[in-house]
Amino acid sequence: MKKILIAYGALIIVVLVLAYLKFNGNFFPNLSTPKATIAKQTFNLTLAKTPQEKMKGLSNRKSLNKNEGMLFIFEKKGKYSFWMKDTLIPLDIIYINDRKIVDIFKNATPQAGKTGVLPIYTPKNDANYVLEINGGISEKNKFKVGDTIKFEGVR
């Protein structure tokens, strides 16, 4: 009986060690908030992966915390155009190819101009991620094309 208990105890220890190594010490990896860091500024992210999440984006949001953003994730690289239908706040729209910024639209306005047509924001280069943050943060933190982004919890 003692040998069986020792064997079960050893098995439990092995499973716990393997789980620790697999998840880098975080046994609940899906419970942590995804993050993006540019320079020294870290943003807690809401991920937009599905077509429905991408279509809704940040529309009808009255505010966004200064360290908050939405990351749009695309399977293929491309020149994805964005518009701000039903968006209530100005945003910085940051296009990212792998881990580098390839284009930024700073302080994109949510209103239609004198023509009554909403602007469409299209990057110059292909991207597979788009990060939307509060308008003005890119300028304040001097984010620029070529800057590297570190992602945590983004798959």
VOBA-1610 file (N, C-alpha, C; in pm, whole numbers, padded with zeros to 5 digits, always signed):
BEGIN
Met+00083-00120+00000Met+00000+00000+00000Met+00087+00126+00000Lys+00198+00121+00080Lys+00287+00236+00087Lys+00350+00265-00049Lys+00386+00161-00123Lys+00449+00179-00255Lys+00351+00248-00351Ile+00223+00214-00346Ile+00123+00276-00434Ile+00109+00424-00401Leu+00104+00457-00273Leu+00093+00597-00232Leu+00216+00677-00275Ile+00332+00617-00261Ile+00456+00685-00304Ile+00454+00704-00456Ala+00410+00604-00531Ala+00402+00615-00677Ala+00305+00725-00717Tyr+00185+00730-00654Tyr+00089+00837-00684Tyr+00145+00973-00649Gly+00212+00984-00537Gly+00273+01111-00496Gly+00378+01156-00596Ala+00461+01064-00641Ala+00563+01096-00741Ala+00499+01138-00872Leu+00392+01069-00913Leu+00321+01104-01036Leu+00262+01245-01026Ile+00204+01278-00916Ile+00146+01413-00897Ile+00256+01519-00905Ile+00370+01493-00845Ile+00482+01589-00849Ile+00531+01606-00993Val+00543+01497-01067Val+00587+01506-01207Val+00488+01587-01290Val+00358+01563-01271Val+00256+01637-01346Val+00263+01786-01312Leu+00277+01819-01186Leu+00286+01960-01145Leu+00411+02028-01203Val+00522+01959-01202Val+00646+02015-01259Val+00629+02037-01410Leu+00573+01941-01481Leu+00551+01956-01624Leu+00454+02070-01655Ala+00347+02082-01576Ala+00252+02192-01596Ala+00321+02326-01571Tyr+00403+02333-01469Tyr+00476+02457-01438Tyr+00566+02496-01556Leu+00639+02399-01608Leu+00728+02427-01721Leu+00650+02464-01847Lys+00541+02395-01873Lys+00461+02422-01993Lys+00403+02562-01993Phe+00355+02608-01878Phe+00287+02738-01870Phe+00374+02846-01806Asn+00505+02826-01803Asn+00598+02926-01748Asn+00555+02974-01610Gly+00509+02883-01526Gly+00471+02918-01391Gly+00329+02969-01378Asn+00259+02986-01488Asn+00121+03035-01483Asn+00028+02918-01516Phe-00033+02860-01413Phe-00117+02743-01434Phe-00249+02776-01501Phe-00285+02904-01506Phe-00409+02946-01569Phe-00377+03052-01674Pro-00311+03013-01785Pro-00264+03112-01881Pro-00374+03192-01947Asn-00495+03138-01959Asn-00602+03211-02026Asn-00668+03315-01936Leu-00633+03315-01808Leu-00692+03411-01715Leu-00613+03541-01708Ser-00492+03541-01760Ser-00414+03665-01755Ser-00456+03756-01870Thr-00447+03885-01846Thr-00486+03984-01945Thr-00378+03995-02052Pro-00415+03984-02180Pro-00316+04005-02286Pro-00261+04147-02279Lys-00135+04163-02313Lys-00069+04293-02305Lys+00017+04319-02428Ala+00035+04448-02457Ala+00128+04492-02560Ala+00212+04602-02498Thr+00342+04597-02522Thr+00432+04700-02471Thr+00506+04762-02588Ile+00498+04896-02594Ile+00573+04974-02692Ile+00659+05070-02610Ala+00790+05068-02634Ala+00884+05146-02552Ala+00858+05105-02407Lys+00821+05199-02321Lys+00797+05165-02180Lys+00648+05169-02146Gln+00563+05184-02246Gln+00418+05194-02223Gln+00354+05057-02248Thr+00285+05005-02147Thr+00216+04877-02157Thr+00066+04899-02161Phe+00000+04826-02251Phe-00145+04835-02268Phe-00209+04701-02236Asn-00316+04703-02157Asn-00399+04584-02138Asn-00490+04575-02259Leu-00499+04456-02316Leu-00567+04441-02445Leu-00698+04366-02436Thr-00790+04410-02519Thr-00906+04331-02556Thr-00874+04280-02696Leu-00889+04151-02718Leu-00855+04093-02847Leu-00977+04085-02939Ala-00957+04121-03064Ala-01060+04108-03166Ala-01009+04007-03269Lys-01063+03886-03261Lys-01019+03779-03351Lys-01126+03740-03452Thr-01250+03734-03408Thr-01358+03689-03496Thr-01405+03804-03585Pro-01470+03773-03696Pro-01524+03881-03780Pro-01620+03973-03704Gln-01701+03916-03615Gln-01796+03997-03538Gln-01722+04092-03443Glu-01619+04042-03375Glu-01540+04126-03284Glu-01469+04237-03360Lys-01418+04204-03478Lys-01348+04304-03559Lys-01445+04410-03610Met-01566+04368-03648Met-01663+04463-03700Met-01708+04560-03590Lys-01729+04510-03470Lys-01774+04595-03359Lys-01660+04685-03313Gly-01540+04631-03298Gly-01426+04710-03254Gly-01456+04788-03128Leu-01421+04914-03128Leu-01444+05001-03013Leu-01566+05091-03033Ser-01655+05053-03122Ser-01773+05136-03147Ser-01858+05146-03020Asn-01919+05263-03005Asn-02009+05295-02894Asn-01941+05298-02758Arg-01810+05296-02753Arg-01738+05312-02626Arg-01725+05461-02597Lys-01763+05503-02479Lys-01756+05644-02443Lys-01618+05683-02392Ser-01541+05583-02350Ser-01405+05612-02301Ser-01321+05486-02309Leu-01193+05506-02293Leu-01095+05398-02295Leu-00987+05438-02195Asn-00955+05351-02101Asn-00850+05384-02005Asn-00719+05412-02078Lys-00634+05494-02018Lys-00510+05535-02087Lys-00417+05417-02115Asn-00427+05311-02037Asn-00339+05195-02060Asn-00417+05077-02118Glu-00521+05108-02195Glu-00607+05005-02251Glu-00609+05017-02403Gly-00628+04905-02472Gly-00637+04908-02617Gly-00706+04783-02669Met-00735+04787-02799Met-00793+04669-02864Met-00696+04625-02974Leu-00665+04496-02973Leu-00575+04439-03073Leu-00656+04353-03169Phe-00651+04391-03297Phe-00715+04316-03403Phe-00611+04219-03459Ile-00646+04091-03463Ile-00552+03988-03507Ile-00600+03930-03640Phe-00511+03931-03739Phe-00544+03881-03873Phe-00458+03760-03904Glu-00518+03660-03965Glu-00448+03536-04001Glu-00341+03561-04108Lys-00375+03647-04204Lys-00283+03677-04315Lys-00244+03823-04311Lys-00126+03852-04358Lys-00082+03991-04369Lys-00154+04058-04484Gly-00188+04184-04465Gly-00257+04258-04569Gly-00270+04405-04532Lys-00328+04482-04623Lys-00353+04625-04599Lys-00500+04640-04556Tyr-00523+04619-04427Tyr-00658+04621-04373Tyr-00703+04765-04347Ser-00814+04803-04408Ser-00868+04938-04392Ser-00961+04942-04272Phe-00956+05054-04199Phe-01042+05076-04083Phe-01119+05204-04102Trp-01239+05207-04049Trp-01316+05330-04041Trp-01371+05334-03899Met-01430+05445-03862Met-01469+05462-03722Met-01620+05482-03707Lys-01696+05399-03777Lys-01842+05407-03767Lys-01884+05381-03623Asp-01969+05469-03571Asp-02021+05460-03434Asp-01913+05467-03326Thr-01795+05513-03362Thr-01689+05532-03263Thr-01705+05672-03205Leu-01696+05681-03073Leu-01726+05807-03005Leu-01602+05882-02959Ile-01485+05819-02965Ile-01362+05881-02914Ile-01253+05878-03021Pro-01162+05976-03022Pro-01051+05970-03116Pro-00954+05858-03077Leu-00896+05796-03178Leu-00806+05682-03155Leu-00676+05698-03233Asp-00571+05636-03182Asp-00450+05614-03260Asp-00463+05472-03315Ile-00448+05458-03446Ile-00458+05328-03512Ile-00317+05289-03554Ile-00265+05183-03492Ile-00126+05141-03512Ile-00124+05008-03587Tyr-00066+05009-03706Tyr-00055+04888-03788Tyr+00078+04821-03757Ile+00073+04688-03735Ile+00190+04612-03691Ile+00210+04493-03783Asn+00330+04477-03834Asn+00367+04361-03912Asn+00459+04278-03824Asp+00412+04160-03783Asp+00478+04075-03686Asp+00496+04154-03556Arg+00609+04210-03530Arg+00631+04282-03403Arg+00682+04424-03426Lys+00667+04476-03548Lys+00715+04612-03578Lys+00601+04699-03629Ile+00602+04825-03585Ile+00504+04921-03632Ile+00538+04957-03776Val+00437+04946-03866Val+00459+04979-04007Val+00381+05104-04049Asp+00284+05147-03968Asp+00210+05270-03998Asp+00132+05311-03874Ile+00108+05442-03860Ile+00029+05495-03748Ile-00060+05607-03801Phe-00187+05600-03766Phe-00278+05712-03788Phe-00305+05771-03651Lys-00253+05891-03628Lys-00264+05952-03496Lys-00390+06037-03487Asn-00457+06027-03373Asn-00579+06104-03346Asn-00682+06091-03457Ala-00707+05968-03500Ala-00811+05946-03601Ala-00944+05988-03541Thr-01013+06076-03613Thr-01137+06132-03559Thr-01257+06045-03591Pro-01349+06038-03496Pro-01467+05953-03516Pro-01577+06019-03600Gln-01564+06147-03630Gln-01671+06216-03703Gln-01642+06222-03852Ala-01750+06231-03924Ala-01737+06256-04068Ala-01699+06402-04087Gly-01623+06430-04186Gly-01583+06568-04214Gly-01696+06646-04279Lys-01662+06756-04343Lys-01761+06842-04408Lys-01838+06768-04517Thr-01777+06665-04573Thr-01842+06590-04680Thr-01949+06494-04625Gly-01945+06467-04494Gly-02039+06372-04435Gly-01998+06228-04454Val-01878+06207-04508Val-01828+06071-04532Val-01721+06039-04427Leu-01733+05922-04366Leu-01633+05880-04268Leu-01500+05850-04339Pro-01389+05898-04282Pro-01259+05864-04342Pro-01230+05715-04329Ile-01156+05663-04425Ile-01111+05525-04422Ile-00959+05528-04408Tyr-00909+05454-04308Tyr-00765+05453-04278Tyr-00705+05323-04331Thr-00615+05336-04430Thr-00551+05222-04493Thr-00400+05239-04481Pro-00329+05136-04433Pro-00184+05149-04415Pro-00109+05145-04548Lys+00014+05195-04544Lys+00101+05191-04662Lys+00160+05050-04682Asn+00174+04976-04572Asn+00238+04844-04577Asn+00147+04738-04517Asp+00177+04612-04551Asp+00101+04500-04496Asp+00119+04490-04345Ala+00015+04440-04279Ala+00018+04420-04135Ala-00063+04295-04101Asn-00032+04235-03986Asn-00114+04124-03938Asn-00176+04154-03801Tyr-00148+04273-03747Tyr-00210+04320-03625Tyr-00244+04468-03642Val-00351+04511-03575Val-00381+04653-03566Val-00416+04680-03420Leu-00349+04779-03362Leu-00372+04817-03223Leu-00440+04953-03221Glu-00554+04959-03154Glu-00623+05087-03135Glu-00610+05127-02989Ile-00562+05251-02968Ile-00546+05307-02834Ile-00604+05449-02836Asn-00612+05510-02720Asn-00662+05647-02712Asn-00582+05739-02803Gly-00654+05829-02870Gly-00588+05928-02955Gly-00495+06015-02874Gly-00375+06037-02927Gly-00277+06123-02863Gly-00168+06049-02788Ile-00190+05923-02755Ile-00090+05848-02678Ile+00035+05822-02762Ser+00017+05794-02892Ser+00132+05770-02980Ser+00223+05893-02985Glu+00161+06009-02999Glu+00238+06134-03004Glu+00308+06160-02871Lys+00233+06145-02762Lys+00287+06170-02628Lys+00407+06082-02598Asn+00401+05955-02639Asn+00508+05860-02612Asn+00608+05846-02727Lys+00588+05927-02831Lys+00678+05929-02947Lys+00690+05793-03016Phe+00577+05721-03028Phe+00576+05596-03104Phe+00598+05632-03250Lys+00675+05547-03319Lys+00704+05574-03461Lys+00715+05444-03539Val+00705+05458-03671Val+00724+05343-03759Val+00862+05284-03732Gly+00868+05152-03721Gly+00993+05082-03692Gly+01006+05041-03546Asp+00927+05101-03457Asp+00931+05060-03316Asp+00885+04916-03303Thr+00941+04847-03206Thr+00908+04707-03180Thr+00802+04698-03072Ile+00714+04599-03085Ile+00608+04574-02988Ile+00631+04437-02926Lys+00616+04432-02795Lys+00625+04305-02724Lys+00483+04264-02682Phe+00441+04145-02721Phe+00309+04095-02683Phe+00323+03992-02573Glu+00227+03991-02482Glu+00217+03887-02380Glu+00073+03835-02381Gly+00057+03704-02382Gly-00075+03646-02377Gly-00155+03660-02505Val-00087+03690-02616Val-00154+03703-02746Val-00121+03581-02828Arg-00226+03513-02875Arg-00204+03394-02958Arg-00281+03406-03085
//
